[in-house]
Amino acid sequence: MALEAIEDLRVFDAIARTGSLSAAAREMAVSLSLVSTKLKRLEAGLGIRLVHRTTRQMSLTGEGLAFLDRCRNVLEAVAAAEELGADDTIRGVVRVTASVALAQRQIGPRLPRFLDLHPEIEVQVIASERLVDLVEQKVDVAFRQTALGESSFVTRTIAPDGRVLCASPNYVARFGMPEAPQDLSRHRCLTVGDPPPVRWTLARGGEEIDVPIRSALSSTDGEVPHAAALADGGIAMKSSWDVIDDIRSGRLIRVLPEWWGMTRALRVVQPVRMHRPQRVRAFVDFLEAELKAAVRANADLGLFPEGRQ
């Protein structure tokens, strides 16, 4: 396929993802007129209209929607062919998204070792508490710790994840250690949500209960209650991955260690593709091995409940 034709396909893909010709032009760092020219050339070559264009909005035609999948399959095949150089070195960009805490505490510190193994790969991390649109943002892999509703994507569990109650030793010394879940209603609870939650759901074995709580501090960012817990502010419910270092060092201690929040596994989510890039496979395999090693290394902390993946 001629380079010119490939570029036309890339323009059409950018238009479909960004929702407009002008946004596609900004993403590709080219002029709006060039994007328009490439789209017209592609439509003329195919003999079909791909995009409905008005002064106020743009949408794909039925033919455009049908062609989009084929377009992306071609672009993925081209990317796969371009990925390996003459020396078989894996190269290219891997775009990753994860929560801020997971990106900072678990992914970021491991990236230098990955880059040592694959010096020709560039990793771009989108750290966000919102669920990033993988197609629109051209994300290769997402790390999810929440319930999954992305049935159109490929998902895989790579590690367990617990949700644990924790507080600082100073807080417990001052206010006492809860002996039963019902005692939480008399403590300062540090929560995530807007509006703040009024109960926490806890589980022990096959038992599950809803415990009324008083949210003394709440935030839409999980790092705020985490910081408050470290500063002796109260009891927080955190992912095991967020507090490994704090529990290990003694900065935080488990509260009601027999009880767990509603635990979900740590999964990777990837767009469905005909050609899965080697750089993405290498990255996912590396992180999976690293995180499973971390689970084994911290088994003595009891942060990862067995059978709750």
C-alpha positions as CSV (number, residue, x, y, z in Angstrom):
1,M,0.0,0.0,0.0
2,A,1.3,3.4,-0.9
3,L,2.4,5.7,1.9
4,E,0.0,8.3,0.7
5,A,-3.0,5.9,1.0
6,I,-1.9,4.9,4.6
7,E,-1.8,8.6,5.6
8,D,-5.3,9.0,4.2
9,L,-6.5,6.1,6.4
10,R,-4.7,7.7,9.5
11,V,-6.6,10.9,8.8
12,F,-9.9,9.1,8.6
13,D,-9.2,7.3,11.9
14,A,-8.3,10.5,13.6
15,I,-11.5,12.2,12.3
16,A,-13.6,9.3,13.6
17,R,-11.9,9.3,17.1
18,T,-11.8,13.1,17.6
19,G,-15.2,13.9,16.1
20,S,-14.2,16.7,13.8
21,L,-11.8,17.6,11.0
22,S,-10.4,20.4,13.0
23,A,-9.7,18.2,16.0
24,A,-8.1,15.6,13.8
25,A,-5.9,18.4,12.3
26,R,-4.8,19.5,15.8
27,E,-4.0,15.9,16.8
28,M,-1.9,15.2,13.7
29,A,-0.3,18.7,13.8
30,V,-1.3,19.5,10.2
31,S,-3.5,22.1,8.6
32,L,-7.3,21.7,8.4
33,S,-7.1,22.1,4.6
34,L,-4.8,19.1,4.4
35,V,-7.1,16.9,6.5
36,S,-10.0,17.9,4.3
37,T,-8.0,17.2,1.1
38,K,-7.0,13.7,2.4
39,L,-10.6,12.9,3.3
40,K,-11.9,13.9,-0.1
41,R,-9.2,11.9,-1.8
42,L,-10.1,8.8,0.3
43,E,-13.8,9.2,-0.4
44,A,-13.1,9.7,-4.2
45,G,-10.9,6.6,-4.3
46,L,-13.5,4.4,-2.5
47,G,-16.4,6.0,-4.4
48,I,-18.5,6.5,-1.2
49,R,-19.3,9.2,1.3
50,L,-17.6,8.5,4.6
51,V,-18.6,11.6,6.6
52,H,-21.6,13.8,6.8
53,R,-20.4,17.4,7.2
54,T,-22.4,20.5,8.1
55,T,-21.4,23.8,9.4
56,R,-22.2,22.7,13.0
57,Q,-21.5,19.0,13.3
58,M,-19.9,16.0,11.7
59,S,-20.9,12.3,11.8
60,L,-19.9,9.1,10.0
61,T,-22.2,7.8,7.3
62,G,-23.3,4.2,7.4
63,E,-20.6,3.4,4.9
64,G,-18.1,5.3,7.0
65,L,-18.9,3.3,10.1
66,A,-18.6,0.0,8.1
67,F,-15.3,1.2,6.6
68,L,-13.8,2.3,10.0
69,D,-13.2,-1.2,11.2
70,R,-11.5,-2.2,8.0
71,C,-9.4,1.0,8.2
72,R,-8.2,0.3,11.7
73,N,-7.4,-3.3,10.8
74,V,-5.2,-2.0,8.0
75,L,-3.5,0.5,10.3
76,E,-2.9,-2.1,12.9
77,A,-1.3,-4.4,10.3
78,V,0.9,-1.5,9.1
79,A,1.9,-0.8,12.7
80,A,2.8,-4.4,13.3
81,A,5.0,-4.4,10.2
82,E,6.7,-1.2,11.3
83,E,7.2,-2.3,14.9
84,L,10.2,-4.5,14.3
85,G,13.3,-3.1,12.8
86,A,15.9,-5.0,10.8
87,D,17.6,-6.1,14.1
88,D,14.2,-7.5,15.5
89,T,14.3,-4.8,18.2
90,I,10.8,-4.1,19.5
91,R,10.1,-0.4,19.2
92,G,7.2,2.1,19.3
93,V,4.9,3.8,21.7
94,V,2.8,2.1,24.4
95,R,0.0,4.2,25.8
96,V,-1.1,3.2,29.3
97,T,-3.8,4.4,31.6
98,A,-4.3,3.6,35.3
99,S,-5.5,5.3,38.5
100,V,-3.2,8.0,39.9
101,A,-2.2,5.9,42.9
102,L,-1.5,2.7,40.9
103,A,0.5,4.7,38.3
104,Q,2.6,6.5,41.0
105,R,3.2,3.6,43.4
106,Q,3.3,0.4,41.2
107,I,3.7,1.2,37.6
108,G,6.0,4.2,37.6
109,P,8.8,2.7,39.8
110,R,8.9,-0.4,37.6
111,L,9.2,1.5,34.2
112,P,13.0,2.0,34.3
113,R,13.5,-1.8,34.4
114,F,11.2,-2.2,31.5
115,L,13.0,0.5,29.5
116,D,16.3,-1.2,30.2
117,L,14.9,-4.3,28.6
118,H,13.3,-2.5,25.7
119,P,15.2,0.8,25.1
120,E,13.4,1.5,21.8
121,I,10.0,1.5,23.4
122,E,8.4,4.8,24.7
123,V,5.8,4.5,27.5
124,Q,3.2,7.2,27.8
125,V,1.1,7.0,31.1
126,I,-2.3,8.6,31.5
127,A,-2.8,8.7,35.2
128,S,-6.5,9.5,35.9
129,E,-9.3,8.7,38.3
130,R,-11.8,8.7,35.4
131,L,-12.2,5.8,33.0
132,V,-10.4,7.0,29.9
133,D,-12.0,6.2,26.5
134,L,-9.4,3.7,25.1
135,V,-10.3,4.2,21.5
136,E,-10.6,8.0,21.5
137,Q,-7.4,8.4,23.5
138,K,-5.5,5.7,21.5
139,V,-4.7,3.8,24.6
140,D,-3.1,0.4,24.2
141,V,-3.8,-1.0,27.7
142,A,-5.7,0.1,30.8
143,F,-5.3,-1.1,34.3
144,R,-8.7,-1.4,36.0
145,Q,-9.5,-1.9,39.7
146,T,-13.2,-1.2,39.3
147,A,-16.2,-3.2,38.1
148,L,-15.9,-3.7,34.4
149,G,-18.6,-2.7,31.9
150,E,-16.3,-2.8,28.9
151,S,-17.6,-6.0,27.3
152,S,-16.4,-5.0,23.8
153,F,-12.8,-5.0,25.1
154,V,-10.3,-7.8,25.9
155,T,-9.8,-8.2,29.6
156,R,-7.5,-10.3,31.7
157,T,-6.8,-10.6,35.4
158,I,-3.1,-10.2,36.1
159,A,-3.1,-9.9,39.9
160,P,-5.4,-10.0,43.0
161,D,-6.5,-6.8,44.7
162,G,-7.7,-6.4,48.3
163,R,-9.5,-3.5,49.9
164,V,-8.4,-3.1,53.4
165,L,-9.2,-0.8,56.3
166,C,-6.2,1.0,57.7
167,A,-5.2,3.8,60.1
168,S,-2.0,5.2,61.6
169,P,-0.7,3.8,64.9
170,N,-1.1,7.3,66.5
171,Y,-4.8,7.4,65.5
172,V,-5.4,4.0,67.0
173,A,-3.6,4.9,70.1
174,R,-5.7,8.0,70.5
175,F,-9.2,6.7,69.5
176,G,-8.8,2.9,70.1
177,M,-8.9,-0.1,67.7
178,P,-12.3,-1.1,66.5
179,E,-13.1,-4.6,67.6
180,A,-16.2,-5.1,65.4
181,P,-17.4,-3.6,62.1
182,Q,-20.2,-1.7,64.0
183,D,-17.5,0.2,65.9
184,L,-16.7,2.1,62.7
185,S,-19.7,4.3,63.2
186,R,-17.9,5.9,66.2
187,H,-14.7,6.6,64.3
188,R,-13.5,9.2,61.8
189,C,-13.9,7.5,58.4
190,L,-12.0,8.9,55.5
191,T,-13.9,8.2,52.3
192,V,-14.0,8.6,48.5
193,G,-17.1,9.9,46.8
194,D,-19.3,12.9,46.1
195,P,-21.7,12.7,47.9
196,P,-19.7,10.8,50.6
197,P,-20.8,7.2,51.2
198,V,-22.9,6.6,54.4
199,R,-21.9,2.9,54.6
200,W,-19.1,0.5,53.8
201,T,-19.8,-3.0,52.6
202,L,-17.5,-5.5,54.3
203,A,-17.1,-9.2,53.8
204,R,-15.6,-12.1,55.9
205,G,-15.6,-15.5,54.4
206,G,-19.2,-16.0,53.1
207,E,-20.5,-13.3,55.4
208,E,-21.3,-9.8,54.0
209,I,-22.6,-6.8,55.9
210,D,-23.3,-3.1,55.3
211,V,-21.9,-0.9,58.1
212,P,-23.1,2.7,58.7
213,I,-20.3,5.1,58.9
214,R,-19.7,8.8,59.5
215,S,-17.6,10.4,56.8
216,A,-15.4,12.9,58.6
217,L,-13.5,13.6,55.4
218,S,-14.3,12.8,51.8
219,S,-12.8,13.5,48.4
220,T,-13.2,12.5,44.8
221,D,-9.5,11.7,44.8
222,G,-8.4,8.7,46.8
223,E,-5.0,10.3,47.5
224,V,-6.7,12.8,49.9
225,P,-8.0,10.2,52.4
226,H,-4.8,8.3,52.1
227,A,-2.8,11.4,53.0
228,A,-5.2,12.1,55.9
229,A,-4.8,8.6,57.2
230,L,-1.0,8.9,57.2
231,A,-1.5,12.2,59.2
232,D,-3.4,10.4,62.0
233,G,-6.8,11.7,60.6
234,G,-8.9,8.5,60.7
235,I,-9.7,5.1,59.1
236,A,-9.5,4.8,55.3
237,M,-10.5,1.9,53.0
238,K,-7.7,1.5,50.4
239,S,-6.6,-0.9,47.7
240,S,-3.9,-3.2,48.9
241,W,-1.7,-1.9,46.1
242,D,-1.9,1.6,47.5
243,V,-0.8,0.8,51.0
244,I,1.9,-2.0,50.7
245,D,4.7,0.3,51.5
246,D,2.8,2.0,54.3
247,I,1.9,-1.3,56.0
248,R,5.4,-2.7,55.6
249,S,6.9,0.4,57.2
250,G,4.4,0.7,60.0
251,R,3.1,4.1,58.9
252,L,-0.3,2.4,58.6
253,I,-1.7,-0.6,60.3
254,R,-4.7,-2.9,59.4
255,V,-8.0,-2.2,61.1
256,L,-10.4,-5.2,61.5
257,P,-8.0,-7.4,59.5
258,E,-10.5,-10.3,59.2
259,W,-12.8,-8.0,57.2
260,W,-12.4,-6.9,53.6
261,G,-14.0,-4.3,51.4
262,M,-15.7,-5.5,48.2
263,T,-12.5,-6.8,46.5
264,R,-12.0,-6.8,42.8
265,A,-9.1,-8.1,40.8
266,L,-6.5,-6.0,39.1
267,R,-7.2,-6.4,35.4
268,V,-5.8,-5.2,32.1
269,V,-8.2,-4.0,29.5
270,Q,-7.3,-3.7,25.8
271,P,-9.1,-2.8,22.6
272,V,-10.0,-5.7,20.4
273,R,-7.4,-5.9,17.6
274,M,-6.6,-8.3,14.8
275,H,-2.9,-7.6,15.3
276,R,-1.7,-7.2,18.9
277,P,1.5,-5.2,18.9
278,Q,4.6,-7.0,20.3
279,R,5.4,-3.8,22.3
280,V,2.1,-4.0,24.1
281,R,2.4,-7.8,24.8
282,A,5.9,-7.2,26.2
283,F,4.7,-4.4,28.5
284,V,1.7,-6.3,29.8
285,D,3.7,-9.5,30.4
286,F,6.4,-7.5,32.2
287,L,3.9,-5.8,34.5
288,E,2.0,-9.0,35.2
289,A,5.3,-10.7,36.2
290,E,6.3,-7.8,38.4
291,L,3.0,-7.5,40.2
292,K,2.7,-11.2,40.8
293,A,6.2,-11.2,42.3
294,A,5.2,-8.3,44.5
295,V,2.2,-10.3,45.8
296,R,4.5,-13.2,46.7
297,A,7.1,-10.9,48.3
298,N,4.4,-9.3,50.5
299,A,2.4,-12.4,51.4
300,D,3.3,-12.0,55.0
301,L,1.3,-8.7,55.2
302,G,-2.0,-10.5,54.5
303,L,-3.0,-7.8,52.0
304,F,-4.2,-10.2,49.2
305,P,-7.0,-12.5,50.2
306,E,-6.8,-15.9,48.6
307,G,-9.6,-16.8,46.3
308,R,-10.8,-13.3,45.9
309,Q,-9.6,-12.6,42.4
